């Protein structure tokens, strides 16, 4: 689980999430809606040391230059 794979059927990259009912469940690396595919159509993708990171800003700290239009 969590491994980056390529769905050869669609050509899309996905994160392997689960196997249920004979189908592999994949999710886009950047997040989003899962899709299913035949397990035989997935293959490992690229360098095993690759890491996918989702950055979530911490709203408690202001970002320089990103002030609201009302601030002046």
Phi and psi in radians as a Rosetta constraint file:
Dihedral C 1 N 2 CA 2 C 2 CIRCULARHARMONIC 1.563 0.35
Dihedral N 2 CA 2 C 2 N 3 CIRCULARHARMONIC -0.002 0.35
Dihedral C 2 N 3 CA 3 C 3 CIRCULARHARMONIC -1.442 0.35
Dihedral N 3 CA 3 C 3 N 4 CIRCULARHARMONIC 2.423 0.35
Dihedral C 3 N 4 CA 4 C 4 CIRCULARHARMONIC -1.361 0.35
Dihedral N 4 CA 4 C 4 N 5 CIRCULARHARMONIC 2.190 0.35
Dihedral C 4 N 5 CA 5 C 5 CIRCULARHARMONIC -2.325 0.35
Dihedral N 5 CA 5 C 5 N 6 CIRCULARHARMONIC 2.894 0.35
Dihedral C 5 N 6 CA 6 C 6 CIRCULARHARMONIC -1.998 0.35
Dihedral N 6 CA 6 C 6 N 7 CIRCULARHARMONIC 2.286 0.35
Dihedral C 6 N 7 CA 7 C 7 CIRCULARHARMONIC -1.540 0.35
Dihedral N 7 CA 7 C 7 N 8 CIRCULARHARMONIC 1.832 0.35
Dihedral C 7 N 8 CA 8 C 8 CIRCULARHARMONIC -1.151 0.35
Dihedral N 8 CA 8 C 8 N 9 CIRCULARHARMONIC -0.431 0.35
Dihedral C 8 N 9 CA 9 C 9 CIRCULARHARMONIC -1.161 0.35
Dihedral N 9 CA 9 C 9 N 10 CIRCULARHARMONIC -0.728 0.35
Dihedral C 9 N 10 CA 10 C 10 CIRCULARHARMONIC -1.849 0.35
Dihedral N 10 CA 10 C 10 N 11 CIRCULARHARMONIC -0.316 0.35
Dihedral C 10 N 11 CA 11 C 11 CIRCULARHARMONIC 1.447 0.35
Dihedral N 11 CA 11 C 11 N 12 CIRCULARHARMONIC 0.042 0.35
Dihedral C 11 N 12 CA 12 C 12 CIRCULARHARMONIC -1.504 0.35
Dihedral N 12 CA 12 C 12 N 13 CIRCULARHARMONIC 2.636 0.35
Dihedral C 12 N 13 CA 13 C 13 CIRCULARHARMONIC -1.597 0.35
Dihedral N 13 CA 13 C 13 N 14 CIRCULARHARMONIC 2.536 0.35
Dihedral C 13 N 14 CA 14 C 14 CIRCULARHARMONIC -2.676 0.35
Dihedral N 14 CA 14 C 14 N 15 CIRCULARHARMONIC 2.822 0.35
Dihedral C 14 N 15 CA 15 C 15 CIRCULARHARMONIC -1.648 0.35
Dihedral N 15 CA 15 C 15 N 16 CIRCULARHARMONIC 2.184 0.35
Dihedral C 15 N 16 CA 16 C 16 CIRCULARHARMONIC -1.190 0.35
Dihedral N 16 CA 16 C 16 N 17 CIRCULARHARMONIC 2.152 0.35
Dihedral C 16 N 17 CA 17 C 17 CIRCULARHARMONIC -1.852 0.35
Dihedral N 17 CA 17 C 17 N 18 CIRCULARHARMONIC -0.778 0.35
Dihedral C 17 N 18 CA 18 C 18 CIRCULARHARMONIC -2.962 0.35
Dihedral N 18 CA 18 C 18 N 19 CIRCULARHARMONIC 2.953 0.35
Dihedral C 18 N 19 CA 19 C 19 CIRCULARHARMONIC -2.239 0.35
Dihedral N 19 CA 19 C 19 N 20 CIRCULARHARMONIC 2.077 0.35
Dihedral C 19 N 20 CA 20 C 20 CIRCULARHARMONIC -2.475 0.35
Dihedral N 20 CA 20 C 20 N 21 CIRCULARHARMONIC 2.395 0.35
Dihedral C 20 N 21 CA 21 C 21 CIRCULARHARMONIC 1.004 0.35
Dihedral N 21 CA 21 C 21 N 22 CIRCULARHARMONIC 0.521 0.35
Dihedral C 21 N 22 CA 22 C 22 CIRCULARHARMONIC 1.390 0.35
Dihedral N 22 CA 22 C 22 N 23 CIRCULARHARMONIC 0.143 0.35
Dihedral C 22 N 23 CA 23 C 23 CIRCULARHARMONIC -2.074 0.35
Dihedral N 23 CA 23 C 23 N 24 CIRCULARHARMONIC 2.536 0.35
Dihedral C 23 N 24 CA 24 C 24 CIRCULARHARMONIC -1.588 0.35
Dihedral N 24 CA 24 C 24 N 25 CIRCULARHARMONIC 2.350 0.35
Dihedral C 24 N 25 CA 25 C 25 CIRCULARHARMONIC -1.791 0.35
Dihedral N 25 CA 25 C 25 N 26 CIRCULARHARMONIC 2.166 0.35
Dihedral C 25 N 26 CA 26 C 26 CIRCULARHARMONIC -2.118 0.35
Dihedral N 26 CA 26 C 26 N 27 CIRCULARHARMONIC 2.665 0.35
Dihedral C 26 N 27 CA 27 C 27 CIRCULARHARMONIC -2.299 0.35
Dihedral N 27 CA 27 C 27 N 28 CIRCULARHARMONIC 2.486 0.35
Dihedral C 27 N 28 CA 28 C 28 CIRCULARHARMONIC -0.960 0.35
Dihedral N 28 CA 28 C 28 N 29 CIRCULARHARMONIC 2.472 0.35
Dihedral C 28 N 29 CA 29 C 29 CIRCULARHARMONIC -0.981 0.35
Dihedral N 29 CA 29 C 29 N 30 CIRCULARHARMONIC -0.547 0.35
Dihedral C 29 N 30 CA 30 C 30 CIRCULARHARMONIC -1.502 0.35
Dihedral N 30 CA 30 C 30 N 31 CIRCULARHARMONIC 0.070 0.35
Dihedral C 30 N 31 CA 31 C 31 CIRCULARHARMONIC 1.690 0.35
Dihedral N 31 CA 31 C 31 N 32 CIRCULARHARMONIC 2.899 0.35
Dihedral C 31 N 32 CA 32 C 32 CIRCULARHARMONIC 2.286 0.35
Dihedral N 32 CA 32 C 32 N 33 CIRCULARHARMONIC -2.830 0.35
Dihedral C 32 N 33 CA 33 C 33 CIRCULARHARMONIC -1.383 0.35
Dihedral N 33 CA 33 C 33 N 34 CIRCULARHARMONIC 2.301 0.35
Dihedral C 33 N 34 CA 34 C 34 CIRCULARHARMONIC -1.191 0.35
Dihedral N 34 CA 34 C 34 N 35 CIRCULARHARMONIC 2.720 0.35
Dihedral C 34 N 35 CA 35 C 35 CIRCULARHARMONIC -2.345 0.35
Dihedral N 35 CA 35 C 35 N 36 CIRCULARHARMONIC 2.837 0.35
Dihedral C 35 N 36 CA 36 C 36 CIRCULARHARMONIC -1.936 0.35
Dihedral N 36 CA 36 C 36 N 37 CIRCULARHARMONIC 2.682 0.35
Dihedral C 36 N 37 CA 37 C 37 CIRCULARHARMONIC -2.678 0.35
Dihedral N 37 CA 37 C 37 N 38 CIRCULARHARMONIC 2.905 0.35
Dihedral C 37 N 38 CA 38 C 38 CIRCULARHARMONIC -1.230 0.35
Dihedral N 38 CA 38 C 38 N 39 CIRCULARHARMONIC 2.266 0.35
Dihedral C 38 N 39 CA 39 C 39 CIRCULARHARMONIC -0.978 0.35
Dihedral N 39 CA 39 C 39 N 40 CIRCULARHARMONIC -0.495 0.35
Dihedral C 39 N 40 CA 40 C 40 CIRCULARHARMONIC -1.212 0.35
Dihedral N 40 CA 40 C 40 N 41 CIRCULARHARMONIC -0.285 0.35
Dihedral C 40 N 41 CA 41 C 41 CIRCULARHARMONIC -1.704 0.35
Dihedral N 41 CA 41 C 41 N 42 CIRCULARHARMONIC 0.128 0.35
Dihedral C 41 N 42 CA 42 C 42 CIRCULARHARMONIC -1.854 0.35
Dihedral N 42 CA 42 C 42 N 43 CIRCULARHARMONIC 2.582 0.35
Dihedral C 42 N 43 CA 43 C 43 CIRCULARHARMONIC -2.465 0.35
Dihedral N 43 CA 43 C 43 N 44 CIRCULARHARMONIC 2.630 0.35
Dihedral C 43 N 44 CA 44 C 44 CIRCULARHARMONIC -1.022 0.35
Dihedral N 44 CA 44 C 44 N 45 CIRCULARHARMONIC 2.566 0.35
Dihedral C 44 N 45 CA 45 C 45 CIRCULARHARMONIC -2.100 0.35
Dihedral N 45 CA 45 C 45 N 46 CIRCULARHARMONIC 2.229 0.35
Dihedral C 45 N 46 CA 46 C 46 CIRCULARHARMONIC 1.078 0.35
Dihedral N 46 CA 46 C 46 N 47 CIRCULARHARMONIC -2.766 0.35
Dihedral C 46 N 47 CA 47 C 47 CIRCULARHARMONIC -1.223 0.35
Dihedral N 47 CA 47 C 47 N 48 CIRCULARHARMONIC 2.239 0.35
Dihedral C 47 N 48 CA 48 C 48 CIRCULARHARMONIC -1.111 0.35
Dihedral N 48 CA 48 C 48 N 49 CIRCULARHARMONIC -0.326 0.35
Dihedral C 48 N 49 CA 49 C 49 CIRCULARHARMONIC -1.494 0.35
Dihedral N 49 CA 49 C 49 N 50 CIRCULARHARMONIC 0.012 0.35
Dihedral C 49 N 50 CA 50 C 50 CIRCULARHARMONIC -1.135 0.35
Dihedral N 50 CA 50 C 50 N 51 CIRCULARHARMONIC 2.428 0.35
Dihedral C 50 N 51 CA 51 C 51 CIRCULARHARMONIC -2.189 0.35
Dihedral N 51 CA 51 C 51 N 52 CIRCULARHARMONIC 2.322 0.35
Dihedral C 51 N 52 CA 52 C 52 CIRCULARHARMONIC -1.777 0.35
Dihedral N 52 CA 52 C 52 N 53 CIRCULARHARMONIC 2.181 0.35
Dihedral C 52 N 53 CA 53 C 53 CIRCULARHARMONIC -2.107 0.35
Dihedral N 53 CA 53 C 53 N 54 CIRCULARHARMONIC 2.277 0.35
Dihedral C 53 N 54 CA 54 C 54 CIRCULARHARMONIC -1.813 0.35
Dihedral N 54 CA 54 C 54 N 55 CIRCULARHARMONIC 2.121 0.35
Dihedral C 54 N 55 CA 55 C 55 CIRCULARHARMONIC -1.709 0.35
Dihedral N 55 CA 55 C 55 N 56 CIRCULARHARMONIC 2.160 0.35
Dihedral C 55 N 56 CA 56 C 56 CIRCULARHARMONIC -1.965 0.35
Dihedral N 56 CA 56 C 56 N 57 CIRCULARHARMONIC 2.042 0.35
Dihedral C 56 N 57 CA 57 C 57 CIRCULARHARMONIC -1.149 0.35
Dihedral N 57 CA 57 C 57 N 58 CIRCULARHARMONIC 2.540 0.35
Dihedral C 57 N 58 CA 58 C 58 CIRCULARHARMONIC -1.575 0.35
Dihedral N 58 CA 58 C 58 N 59 CIRCULARHARMONIC 1.891 0.35
Dihedral C 58 N 59 CA 59 C 59 CIRCULARHARMONIC -1.209 0.35
Dihedral N 59 CA 59 C 59 N 60 CIRCULARHARMONIC -0.150 0.35
Dihedral C 59 N 60 CA 60 C 60 CIRCULARHARMONIC -1.308 0.35
Dihedral N 60 CA 60 C 60 N 61 CIRCULARHARMONIC -0.321 0.35
Dihedral C 60 N 61 CA 61 C 61 CIRCULARHARMONIC -2.028 0.35
Dihedral N 61 CA 61 C 61 N 62 CIRCULARHARMONIC 2.190 0.35
Dihedral C 61 N 62 CA 62 C 62 CIRCULARHARMONIC -1.195 0.35
Dihedral N 62 CA 62 C 62 N 63 CIRCULARHARMONIC 2.585 0.35
Dihedral C 62 N 63 CA 63 C 63 CIRCULARHARMONIC -1.700 0.35
Dihedral N 63 CA 63 C 63 N 64 CIRCULARHARMONIC 2.151 0.35
Dihedral C 63 N 64 CA 64 C 64 CIRCULARHARMONIC -0.970 0.35
Dihedral N 64 CA 64 C 64 N 65 CIRCULARHARMONIC 2.312 0.35
Dihedral C 64 N 65 CA 65 C 65 CIRCULARHARMONIC 1.419 0.35
Dihedral N 65 CA 65 C 65 N 66 CIRCULARHARMONIC 0.046 0.35
Dihedral C 65 N 66 CA 66 C 66 CIRCULARHARMONIC -1.976 0.35
Dihedral N 66 CA 66 C 66 N 67 CIRCULARHARMONIC 0.528 0.35
Dihedral C 66 N 67 CA 67 C 67 CIRCULARHARMONIC -1.175 0.35
Dihedral N 67 CA 67 C 67 N 68 CIRCULARHARMONIC 2.818 0.35
Dihedral C 67 N 68 CA 68 C 68 CIRCULARHARMONIC -1.309 0.35
Dihedral N 68 CA 68 C 68 N 69 CIRCULARHARMONIC 2.806 0.35
Dihedral C 68 N 69 CA 69 C 69 CIRCULARHARMONIC -1.178 0.35
Dihedral N 69 CA 69 C 69 N 70 CIRCULARHARMONIC -0.404 0.35
Dihedral C 69 N 70 CA 70 C 70 CIRCULARHARMONIC -1.388 0.35
Dihedral N 70 CA 70 C 70 N 71 CIRCULARHARMONIC -0.356 0.35
Dihedral C 70 N 71 CA 71 C 71 CIRCULARHARMONIC -1.342 0.35
Dihedral N 71 CA 71 C 71 N 72 CIRCULARHARMONIC 2.102 0.35
